[in-house]
Amino acid sequence: MPQFRSFSRRHFLLAAGASAGASLLNSCAINPPSAADLSPKASALTLSPAQLPEVTTVKLGYIAIVESAPLLIAEEKGFFARHGMTNVSISKQASWGAARDNIEIGSDGGGIDGGQWQMPMPHLISEGLITKANRKIPMLTLAQLCTNGNGIAIANKHIGKGFGLDLAKSGCADYIREMKAAGTPFKAAYTFPRVNQDFWIRYWLAAGGLDPDQDLDLLAVPASQTVANMRTGTMDGFSTGDPWPYRIVRDKIGFLAVLNGQVWPDHPEEYFAMREDWVRQYPKATKAILKAVLEAQQWCDDPQNKEELSQILAIRKYFNVPATFLQGPYQGKYLMGDTFEEITDMSLATAYWKDSRGSVSYPYKSHDLWFLTESVRWGFLPQSILAEAERIINTVNGEKYWREAAQELGIAAKDIPQDTSRGIEKFFDGAEFDPKNPQAYLDSLRIKAIRA
Ligand code: CA
């Protein structure tokens, strides 16, 4: 793509010449790349009657973080249209709560038919646990969107206190306990309670010997508010995803204490899920959407496309940040810890299609089980839910659609998992989750808040 390389160079020169000029950086970020600077879109397929989707219209929601890239790229690079979904509307959700509200009403009510979710939101919505009047809205998880790209940022006032992967070893756990004893508890935020980012910070704190319910304050706060509060010193930490950690470091608000890929290598992150009634009504359209998402995930993982991916996500209608905020993380470059040491480690970069464990995109039932088990660990769900886990997972997990879409796309058999379980999961502190025995995992954990 020679035109594209020249675009990158020009962009780099602009950015380099504007080291002190954030406004110029911003202005080049929000100007969409011109058509000539982009690689060609995917060409439309000639679809057989068996493949032709029942509808060409669907409304999908997303949150402006790297997890949404497969949905945005499926639209921008023509993958949705390639499979006959020519009227896909992708709408930015103001918050996770707004996404939940919009899936409740569906597109008929002005909301959405599906989109990007933290886990286990599709299960909680299906069971009526986070919906208005506890209305059950069955959903199907159809693909995992990505792994990695998430971490925990800490405000700069805590530089030198040992914030890193192992809080016990560094003495930082004692520092956090002392803050509580002094009446100024350490305060950290995530964007929605009882889902991914809440789990990630809890796991890390508990592995360091801290009780997240006793030794500090955790709360749900919108991302922009959290960053503003970190700047003014009234928030100490933020469990979040790219591009937020990079923004926080670049704006000298805080530092990146840990990446979740260090805590749990190749962990499950966010998912693509839709209302089950939509999928049931339009199974061919569902598979057309899935095929587009799977192709977009492969496109996103291609090193040749990373620069263009950063440019597309950066534009105003999507992330509205300088593309430089994404270029580094996509190359595995992070400024780590309170020394801001630059590391380059592709195993920690966001992956959309494959990681060292195999498929990123395939929605493993064993990962659904971890999210339900971790919900039990912290008392978010009663322990009795484990007896129902198999029913809930079999109802919500749509791996059957993923498998059919992958086969129809001609994905190599080695890239289609044979088993619905990824097997034993290993964490940095030595803990293991065997999906065959979630109780043994719960028993092995010292810090927990299980309720009957
Ligand atoms: Ca996330």
Residues whose N, C-alpha, C, O or C-beta is under 5 A from the ligand:
A	BS01	CA	N150 N196 G241
